[in-house]
Amino acid sequence: MGVQKDRVKFNVGGRHFETTATTLAIAGRNSLFGAMFDENWDLHPTAAADEHFIDRNPDCFAVLLDLLRTGELYIPPNIPERLLHREALFYGLSDHLRAAKWGPFDGNTLHLSRSVPGRAPGDGTGIRAGPDGGCCVAHGSMVHVYDWAMEEHPPLNLDYQRVNDAVWVDSDSIVLSACERLGRDDGGMGLFNASSGELRHKFHVTHDSQVKSFSGGALSFSCDYRLFASCRGRSNEYGVGVWDQVSGKQVDFFYEPAGWPLGEADKLQWLHGANCLLVATLFPRKDNCYISLLDFRDKERMVWAWSDAGAAVGDERRVRDAIAMEESAAVCVVNEYEDLGFMDLRRPGGPLRWSSRSRLMKGKMPDEPCYPKLALHRGQLFSSMNDTISVFCGPDWVLTSRLRNAYGGSICDFSIGGDRLFALHSEENVFDIWETSPPPIM
């Protein structure tokens, strides 16, 4: 790429700056500076004036320009971080600012960055990491949304009904599922603008050309803009619904077979490689665990299934969470003691192999322990237990580190996204933010 070496002059809020096109090119094509130059980073004729005026904060511009020059971030004490984050968003430099504040995600090198005070104690039900480093937290009927700078946006609610699940479909959009509202047929799910809280549209379940009332449960989405939700209705619309994210129209529905509770599923997970949907209904919602893979291209659709129904299973083997690991062609489950179990995706109904090597924590259980949760991110497996999250790595899933913050009680939910791990504590509703330290500048 040919890069102009001539100096470029700016007047930002009355202060004068000089730099080069080489420095500005580091900002990338999606930045404000990228719009000023052609494909060779030469100034457009209309932008080739002696000085370019930008009516923004000059102190923040100086910090961001220095970030482009050196790759290092220094924020003077007189500049509030929220102000700098706002200015970075204007210039299209949010990714650069984030990369300077924390490095690529690695579960073994995470450190506790900060803890955000909770709201009404005891009603936090779930936390979901956004793709850009923000998160949303469900509290009863409300979902509180935070951007990557932890600035709170207007809350979301779906007719003030209890929220069952939330999912970020992209950095600007969040889908909520909630319990049905008695006497209403306007849907148990809605798509919201993450920044403004505006309800864009609701998702309906139709049967025989009639709109049905339903409660939306677990959520997931695919890369081809399909949204999946477990649905529990009043008549025969129990199962898993499929909608187009863009139009909001229902495109498919898989009615649950006899004895297999898909409509009450606790977890959905889209498998991109297999082009299938994992559906898991777990204890204590059901006395037995039901895990299946649905292929919506196949008439049979349920291409893999496993259940512990009918087996002599003690409480110590009750499955609390499940996650599919495509690279190793396995499904991992966890029980209330953080024992991990593994099943082969290539063998439907095959045996469940338990491993107890993760049970290293001794001592008294908390009075109100939370159920363990699982997450898989960049080849690392994560499992929560009481106030701690364990990290497992390698082909044999060896325990390599633990993340713990004793403040706030047991971890009721955690989520990974945007190079951050968020952990929500049950007692105080405080949530922790874990980040990887940025690599040293050589």
C-alpha positions, 0 to 999 in steps of 0.5 A: 500500500502506498502511504503518503508521507506528507504532514496532515494538520488538524484544528481540534476544538481550537488546538492545532495538531500535526501528524502524518498519513502513515500514523493515521493509516493505523486507525484503519479504513473504518475510522473517521480518518479512513474516510478522509483518504483514498485507497492509497491513503492519499488525501481526497482532493476535497480534503486536501486543505491546509488544515482540517477542523474537527469540533471535538475535545482536543485533550482526548484527541491528543490521547488518541493520536498518541495511541496511534503513534506509539501503541501505548495508552496514557490517560491524564488524570484530568480526562474522565475515561467515559469521555475518552471512550465517547471520543474514541467511538466518534473517531472509530477508534474503540477497537484500538482503545480496547486493545490498548487496555487489555490483551487477547483473551486467555483464561490462564492469565485473566486478572480481576479488572473491577467489580460493578455493584449490583442492584436489588440483592437476590434477583439477578438471574443471568449475565451475557457478554456482548461481542464488543466487551459490554454485557447485559444483566437480567434482574427479574423483569429488567435487563440492564445493559452496559457498553464496553466502558461499563456505561449503563444504557436504558434498561430493557423489558418485555411487558415487564414479564420475568426474563428467561434468557437474553442473547446478543445477536450483534453489538447493537441488538439484544433478544429477550425471551420472557414468560407469556403475559396472560391473555396476550398473544403478542409474543414472548420474545423481542428484539431491542436496540442495545443502546437506546432500549427501543423495542424493534419487533416481537417474535410470534409463534403461529400455528394453523395461521393463528398467532399463539401465546407462548413463553420464550425460553433458552435462546441461540442464533446462527451465522445465517441470521436465524434465531432459535428459542425453546417455546412453551405454549398453552396448546400444541406449540411446545418445541423449538421455534426458528425465526429470521432475525432481520424480518422477525418472521417465523421460518420453522418450528420443531414440535417436541416428540413424545417424552422429550421436553424440548419446549422447556429446554434450559440451553440452546447452542448452535453448532456452526460446523455440524449445522445443528442445534444442541437442545438441553433440558436439565435438572432441576427443571426436569428430574432427568436430563435430555440432550439432543442435536436437531438438524433442521435440514433433515426430516428426522431432525433429531440426529443425536440424543442422550438421556439419563431417564430410567438410569439409577442416577444419584444426586451426585450425577445430576447434570446441571449444564451441558455444552457441545465441543465441536473440535473434539466431537464431544458434549461436556456436562457438569454436576453439582460437585463440578465433576465433568462428564464427556460423551461422544457426538459420533455415538448417539446414546453412548456412555457418559464418562465422568471425571472427578479431577476437577474436584479440588476445592474442599471445605464447607459448601455455602448455604445457598450454592449456585448450580455450576455453569459451563462455557467454551472459548478459544479452546479453553473450557470454563466451569463455575463452582460456588465463588470460583471459575475453573479453567481447563485446557488441552486434549485431556482438559487438565485444570490449569487455573482458577478465578476467584473473588469472594465478594458477593457470594456464589457465582450464579452465572458467567459469560465470555465475550469481547475478550472479557469474562463476566461473573455474576454473584448471587447474593449481592448481584455484583458482577466481576470483570476479568481481563487479560493484561495487554502485551508489553510494548517492545 
